[in-house]
Every structure is written in C-alpha cells, then in structure tokens.
Amino acid sequence: MKRLISFCLILICTSCEELLEVQEFTGSCTIILSDGSSLTTDGLELLESTETITYRDEDGKLWSLFRDDYESFSCN
C-alpha cells in the first residue's frame, strides 16, 4: 500500500512539473513561419522542453507548430 501511495505521489509531482514548463502568451501574437510567411493569433502556448507552439485559428481549431516549423514569435 505504501508503495502505491509513493508511486501516486511521484506521478502527481512529475505531472505538476510538466505543467510548469508551459508558458501561456495572451494578446495578439505573430508567428513567423520557416517559409517566411506569418500568421496572427489571439494567444498561444509554448512547451519549453520541445519549443512547440500550440494555438487556435480563427475557427477555433487547435494547431501545433514544432520548432522546425517556425522562426520566431512575438506577442503583445
């Protein structure tokens, strides 16, 4: 029983640490894509460990861009 509780605590703590590595940016964000084009979105999330950007388009669809897909981003 103690092992199960210890395992659950480790799992919960690990999950919390993973959540801390997500940065949320609000406001108008511009993402410069690798091909030189750009897109604008209302906010985005950045997963620090992989530098993956997640955002919603104007239709509310969720999209992810991996580090090779974009050059940079900025948010106001």
Backbone as CSV, one residue per row, in Angstrom:
resi,resn,N_x,N_y,N_z,CA_x,CA_y,CA_z,C_x,C_y,C_z
1,MET,0.827,-1.194,0.000,0.000,0.000,0.000,0.872,1.258,0.000
2,LYS,1.938,1.243,0.808,2.825,2.402,0.868,3.497,2.643,-0.480
3,ARG,3.817,1.558,-1.183,4.436,1.700,-2.496,3.477,2.348,-3.486
4,LEU,2.215,1.961,-3.408,1.213,2.543,-4.298,1.045,4.030,-4.028
5,ILE,0.987,4.415,-2.778,0.857,5.831,-2.421,2.090,6.607,-2.877
6,SER,3.274,6.032,-2.662,4.504,6.692,-3.096,4.527,6.863,-4.599
7,PHE,4.119,5.831,-5.321,4.069,5.909,-6.784,3.116,7.012,-7.237
8,CYS,1.948,7.074,-6.621,0.964,8.108,-6.986,1.507,9.503,-6.705
9,LEU,2.186,9.690,-5.595,2.756,10.997,-5.276,3.835,11.393,-6.279
10,ILE,4.663,10.444,-6.665,5.696,10.722,-7.667,5.051,11.089,-8.988
11,LEU,4.023,10.351,-9.377,3.319,10.629,-10.627,2.687,12.016,-10.616
12,ILE,2.072,12.386,-9.515,1.438,13.703,-9.401,2.489,14.806,-9.460
13,CYS,3.576,14.651,-8.750,4.636,15.663,-8.745,5.261,15.816,-10.126
14,THR,5.476,14.711,-10.815,6.036,14.761,-12.159,5.081,15.482,-13.096
15,SER,3.787,15.219,-12.979,2.804,15.884,-13.819,2.789,17.379,-13.562
16,CYS,2.911,17.785,-12.317,2.931,19.210,-11.983,4.149,19.896,-12.587
17,GLU,5.294,19.230,-12.550,6.500,19.812,-13.126,6.334,20.017,-14.623
18,GLU,5.688,19.073,-15.295,5.478,19.204,-16.731,4.575,20.383,-17.040
19,LEU,3.584,20.635,-16.197,2.687,21.761,-16.425,3.412,23.087,-16.275
20,LEU,4.430,23.136,-15.428,5.152,24.369,-15.204,5.989,24.778,-16.400
21,GLU,6.276,23.848,-17.301,7.088,24.191,-18.446,6.272,24.719,-19.624
22,VAL,4.990,24.943,-19.432,4.148,25.523,-20.475,3.980,27.005,-20.173
23,GLN,4.388,27.842,-21.123,4.202,29.286,-20.982,3.011,29.702,-21.835
24,GLU,2.126,30.469,-21.248,0.956,30.970,-21.970,1.166,32.442,-22.296
25,PHE,0.954,32.799,-23.555,1.054,34.174,-24.008,-0.333,34.624,-24.453
26,THR,-0.764,35.773,-23.958,-2.077,36.296,-24.311,-1.930,37.521,-25.195
27,GLY,-3.010,37.912,-25.780,-2.998,39.062,-26.672,-2.737,38.633,-28.102
28,SER,-2.483,39.600,-28.930,-2.219,39.330,-30.345,-0.797,38.810,-30.510
29,CYS,-0.659,37.631,-31.131,0.654,37.016,-31.343,0.899,36.827,-32.840
30,THR,2.108,37.115,-33.261,2.531,36.902,-34.641,3.600,35.830,-34.649
31,ILE,3.400,34.836,-35.498,4.355,33.735,-35.630,4.948,33.815,-37.030
32,ILE,6.270,33.892,-37.109,6.971,33.887,-38.394,7.321,32.432,-38.711
33,LEU,6.770,31.935,-39.806,6.986,30.542,-40.192,8.304,30.371,-40.927
34,SER,8.766,29.147,-41.017,10.057,28.841,-41.644,10.111,29.233,-43.112
35,ASP,8.967,29.244,-43.779,8.950,29.617,-45.197,8.894,31.122,-45.409
36,GLY,8.929,31.906,-44.322,8.924,33.360,-44.424,7.552,33.982,-44.272
37,SER,6.496,33.200,-44.362,5.148,33.735,-44.171,4.888,33.901,-42.673
38,SER,3.776,34.519,-42.337,3.449,34.731,-40.932,1.971,34.477,-40.698
39,LEU,1.636,34.268,-39.444,0.234,34.139,-39.063,0.036,34.869,-37.751
40,THR,-1.176,35.316,-37.532,-1.522,36.054,-36.319,-2.609,35.288,-35.585
41,THR,-2.482,35.215,-34.275,-3.456,34.502,-33.459,-3.659,35.235,-32.141
42,ASP,-4.767,34.973,-31.504,-5.042,35.546,-30.186,-4.500,34.611,-29.125
43,GLY,-3.245,34.786,-28.762,-2.615,33.989,-27.725,-2.061,32.675,-28.241
44,LEU,-1.153,32.115,-27.456,-0.563,30.818,-27.774,0.064,30.243,-26.529
45,GLU,0.407,28.968,-26.600,1.131,28.298,-25.524,2.425,27.742,-26.090
46,LEU,3.483,27.821,-25.299,4.790,27.316,-25.692,5.216,26.241,-24.709
47,LEU,5.493,25.045,-25.217,6.037,23.968,-24.401,7.547,24.129,-24.428
48,GLU,8.127,24.530,-23.299,9.543,24.899,-23.249,10.489,23.769,-23.655
49,SER,10.208,22.547,-23.241,11.150,21.448,-23.484,11.325,21.142,-24.968
50,THR,10.268,21.295,-25.751,10.344,20.990,-27.187,10.204,22.232,-28.059
51,GLU,9.900,23.375,-27.444,9.656,24.636,-28.143,8.491,24.525,-29.129
52,THR,7.521,23.683,-28.794,6.324,23.526,-29.613,5.322,24.608,-29.263
53,ILE,4.785,25.269,-30.283,3.762,26.295,-30.112,2.402,25.672,-30.402
54,THR,1.437,25.935,-29.536,0.060,25.498,-29.754,-0.822,26.737,-29.761
55,TYR,-1.713,26.812,-30.749,-2.594,27.973,-30.869,-3.904,27.552,-31.510
56,ARG,-4.888,28.432,-31.458,-6.185,28.200,-32.110,-6.327,29.187,-33.265
57,ASP,-6.855,28.676,-34.379,-7.083,29.553,-35.529,-8.411,30.286,-35.364
58,GLU,-8.771,31.059,-36.363,-9.988,31.878,-36.270,-11.262,31.046,-36.182
59,ASP,-11.190,29.767,-36.568,-12.340,28.868,-36.463,-12.342,28.076,-35.159
60,GLY,-11.351,28.330,-34.305,-11.261,27.634,-33.032,-10.548,26.290,-33.102
61,LYS,-10.001,25.948,-34.264,-9.271,24.683,-34.401,-7.904,24.807,-33.743
62,LEU,-7.490,23.739,-33.073,-6.218,23.709,-32.356,-5.113,23.242,-33.292
63,TRP,-3.992,23.988,-33.304,-2.852,23.672,-34.159,-1.579,23.672,-33.331
64,SER,-0.609,22.876,-33.756,0.708,22.866,-33.125,1.772,23.082,-34.180
65,LEU,2.772,23.872,-33.820,3.927,24.103,-34.682,5.164,23.636,-33.945
66,PHE,5.925,22.764,-34.574,7.166,22.293,-33.980,8.277,23.282,-34.302
67,ARG,9.378,23.191,-33.603,10.459,24.176,-33.720,10.941,24.341,-35.156
68,ASP,10.960,23.302,-35.943,11.378,23.415,-37.343,10.361,24.142,-38.214
69,ASP,9.124,24.290,-37.715,8.049,24.913,-38.491,8.049,26.437,-38.419
70,TYR,8.710,27.013,-37.410,8.665,28.472,-37.250,10.048,29.028,-36.929
71,GLU,10.231,30.295,-37.280,11.484,31.005,-36.994,11.426,31.727,-35.655
72,SER,10.312,32.427,-35.407,10.172,33.207,-34.182,8.701,33.536,-33.953
73,PHE,8.424,34.116,-32.786,7.080,34.605,-32.489,7.199,35.786,-31.546
74,SER,6.167,36.610,-31.536,6.097,37.728,-30.592,4.635,37.971,-30.251
75,CYS,4.388,38.387,-29.021,3.030,38.644,-28.552,2.964,40.006,-27.872
76,ASN,1.860,40.686,-28.035,1.648,41.989,-27.389,0.851,41.815,-26.127
